Each structure stands twice: as C-alpha cells, then as structure tokens.
C-alpha cells in the first residue's frame, strides 16, 4: 500500500479524534497532543484497524508511540 | 515497565509496606486493603491488585479486581473490575498492559459495573463482552452550594481559591438557606400528596431474614444480589473513613476517594398494609443518597416509587440523589418533582463473554454492584 495513502488515511482519523489544530507528522507522539491518553490511543488504534481491515497485536499496540510507528505497522500488515 | 501482582493474602501487608507508602503514588490505601482482605468471596491467592512501575521503581499505574460470586451459581467466581488508574503521559502501554494482565489473571471472568463512554470501547476491544447502557439521573434535591463550592475542583488556582473562599463565607450559606426556605415547603407539600394511606416506611442498618427472602423473590436477572455475609462485610469494612492527620498524607497519594464525613448504609423498607413491598439499600455519603439496590413488588410498583420519593422529599438532610435503577429512572422521567436540578447521566456495564453462559445475555445490574457500594 502506498505510504502517502496510509498517511492521508491516518491523518484523517487523527484529526477526527484530536482536532484539526493538532500538528500531524510522523514524529507526533501522544506527549505532543492534548487528549491523546491511553484510552484515546486504543480508540485511535481501533479506528485504524477498522479502516485498514487488520488487527494490531497487543505488543504492537503497546509499542506504537508515534504516528510513524503506527504507519510502519500498517505498511507491514498491508504489504503483500 | 514491569507489572506486579498482589494477592489477597499479601494485600494488607503490601499496603502498609514502607516502600509502598513512601512512593509518590500509592496503589491502595491501607483501609481499603484491610477491607478487601476480608472479602468473603475471595480466596488467598486471588490477584486483586496489579501495579506497574517505571524505570525508577515508582508506581505509575494500577488496576484492581474485586472477587465475587455469581449469585445462584455460587461455584462460579469472577472479579469486578475496580480502580484503574494510570499516571498522566506515561503512555498507552501501561494502561493496556494493566487491563490485559488483570484479564489474564482472572481468565477473562470479569464484569464491569461502572464504565463510561470513553472506556467502553477500550474494554470491549480487549475483553469481548455483552455491554449494556444504564441511563440515570443526578438530582440536586435541594440547595447545597456551600458543600459544592468547597468540593469543586478547578485547574485554575485563582478560580479554585475564589470558590473555596466563597464556600466558607456566609454568602453561600445564606443562598442555601434562602433557596431551601422557598423550596422545602413545596417539597413537603408534594411529599404529602405522594404519600399513600396504608403505606409505612422504616429504615435500619440490619438486613433481616425477611429482607433476604424478599430479595430472592424480586432479584430478576441480577448477576449479583446481597446476602447477609456480603452485606455485613461491606457494612463493617468501609473504604471511606474520616480524615485524620495520619491518614491525610497517605490518602493524598491515592487517586480515588478515601474520606467521607458521613458514609452510611441503610435499608429502607416500604410496606403496604404491613406486607413488605419495596426494599432499597440506600447509601448516604456527605448528604448524597444513592440507590445501591432496589427490589420492588411489581404489582405495587408505582405506589412504592411514589412513596419512595415522598421519603426523599421529606428528608431535608438529603441534598443530592444519584440513581441508575431503571424503575426509578422511568418514574423520574414521567413525574416532575420539585427538585432543584435534574442532570441525566449514563453508565455502562458489561459481562465478559466468558461468563455469559452463567448469567445469560438478559442479565441485569444494579447500582451497588462492584465497588460502587463502597463509595
């Protein structure tokens, strides 16, 4: 799956959860975004799972701390 | 990041250990631990607390489990999810990790009695469950602004200082008196209208044999219902105590409630022509009354509820009412009563799929289930 496609979809979900005013780039992490707490993190991941049609493992959920981490996992899960 | 499991047999000792009490955050107060250690449904090796520590050994998150048995299916033990806290900005790994650890410790035999809209999707993601919404009300029965302003939390320190100063001035007391001087006579009038001939009401702390039989008759599909053993444990081992110099410092490191000036449990019995027709376990904490458990003879339902509210209208010392009981909520939706403020609330409850074959999908829950009855 094209990286730019992944980014655009993740960005859309990110902004719908955390607001358009929050900066989005691959280095953005939960500590940069007000309201991105652990509960919101799971909601965020769940929406991504729904969008891309796969499930994060528990370890993957725990290890993702930045947008870049999330996109890398999506890439690995969706690349044939 | 590491997770440590604490069992019932070690809980009290853990709560009193210097290492625990001297930390920045504590995972349980000693009096809560003492209470939980006496849980009649718990076994010594039950995991009842899991905490996470950071690289410096400080507690940065914890989750509790309250062992219980499914009533009517006494061999089936499970745990209520209880007290899930994570330090701000530590990340999702700890939060998710704690939930995962407690689920595994209890083999997914977990029930949730007090979820909200934000944590419901998280729980259902990790613990496939049957989730139900429980609408309810928070009602300001009458004015209690001095207590509300004194207890109000605000991030802005200037606003907080202003509110706390206001709470201790005569202005707020006078406002309460003035509002209640107008409201209470109206409430007494309404209470007289609602009160029905042939109905008597009484309150006591004791749970009698008659009460237990009544509960058994009217429990419907409740996953849990009080019996004498459980009730005596809750009554004699409170989680909220009076503040002292010693326990104040300990409790300042604990996120959840630790104190209450007033924290009582009482059974309210409503009899029609001498026959028990309504039984309510009410908790009163700092003038807020909660309907922990409610059992009603369906053939006299409306009558019982009318008289229940006559009782609330008459009791000046009750300032707030919180209830999620479907009968009470339905009654409040139909009947407008002279209370100061109605606020709709929502709770969610869930039974994990691992337990559904014992409870059935049409299970019901009451407000006092889980740890709610303690707080």
Interface residues (C-beta under 8 A of the other chain):
Chain A: X30 X31 X37 X38 X39 X40 X41 X42 X43 X46 X58 X61 X62 X63 X64 X65
Chain B: X86 X88 X89 X90 X91 X92 X93 X94 X95 X96 X97 X100 X118 X119 X121 X122 X125
